[in-house]
Amino acid sequence: MNFLEFAVWGAYLTCMGNYLGVVGLGDKISWFYAIQGIVSLFMPTLMGIVADKYIQPQRLLGLCHLLAGGFMLGCWGMGLEAGFGNELTDKTAFIALYTLSVAFFMPTIALANTTAFTILKSNGLDTVKDFPPIRVLGTVGFILTMWFVNCAVWEDGAFTMTLAGNAHKFQYTYMQFFVSGVLSIVLCLYCFLCLPQCKLDKKETNVSLAESLGLNAFRLFKTRQMALFFIFSALLGMCLQVTNGFAGPFLTSFKASSDPAIADSFAADNATLLTSISQISEALCILMIPFFLKRYGIKVVMLMSMFAWVFRFGFFGIGLPTMPGVIMFILSCIVYGVAFDFFNVSGGIFVDQVCEPSVKASAQGLFMMMTNGVGATIGTLAAGEIVNHFCQWENGYLIGDWTTSWYIFSAFALIVAVSFALVFHPEQSSSKS
């Protein structure tokens, strides 16, 4: 289940920007990634309420994937109708289909966790011990579909796999949406045919609508420590989708170079494959968090994440697709694991440590809303404005002053990190915990 859950996402998340540039939506890349943040503000909560009260979570997971996959196949159909390399005839309809697909996909991440925890507990297993190895398979699924979409080519009715540059690679075409949609349908069938039932718990007490929506967690803003934490969560969340949206177009833009060594380089031909190093690093860094938390404490670990974002963007700014510059790209992908995991995972641990049991679940939801909702949405749109100012689409490539763009993103992350170090001081009891 976890393998398929994230394989659906990996098929298009990091390579969609290349396709959007080809079909005349290159200036809207930031909006396509911001949509994920916008729907994350309310759809996971609404689907969570439905799963708590009305429909077993594994069934709702299947239904959401059925709808998400159906709408994603609609995007594929519109691309198929337009043909390879041609602009879409109805861009508004394409955006609408994509939005509906994402709206039903984003809640499935939480539903998959709920389903996994319920099944593990019903079989007497320890979620803390037994779930992480299962969850790692989700990252494996994400990586494998990235590799597949990067290398798969469909041309003249023939299917091949190659690392060489080709305009009909899945990462440049509508076929990435086909892969995602089909995998969603497969997971839907798996949910209904293979997963055991997750019976609903009938709660005796009445829960207010505010509590159901997690609004009671907003009272945490009354304390200076938690208010600062959530504010910085949103600020750091502004970095989350920047490279997902623009790393692919950036690396692929080198194919427009007049230097054959750069245009035909491995990095320029295989942007999705290269950026998959980020997900490999992410999987490995999860295992390092307990050691660093125990040795250095929550503030230092989160600062390591913030400065890792500085290097994530900075390495992109100084790198080149040929040796030795390509090493900078690889280093950027390696530090991504620290940048992403050390804040998202350790931040969740911090929330669990300092919040009262009655609001822990709501506080976790608030943490995710501030990072993946508010922060990611604002950050992605702002990044889009910066990139569109310094770069322009020409012949299917986003060309321009990428270096300045990456340095601006790096400077923002540095300001956030320094400010966090100066003003955020977790209580001693939380640090000891």
Helices and strands as residue ranges (DSSP letters): H 2-10, H 16-22, G 26-28, H 29-40, H 43-53, H 57-82, H 91-122, H 127-151, E 152-155, E 158-161, G 170-172, H 175-193, H 209-212, G 215-222, H 224-237, H 242-252, G 253-256, H 260-263, H 266-269, H 271-286, H 289-296, H 298-318, H 326-354, G 357-359, H 360-368, I 369-375, H 376-390, E 391-394, E 397-400, H 402-423, H 428-432
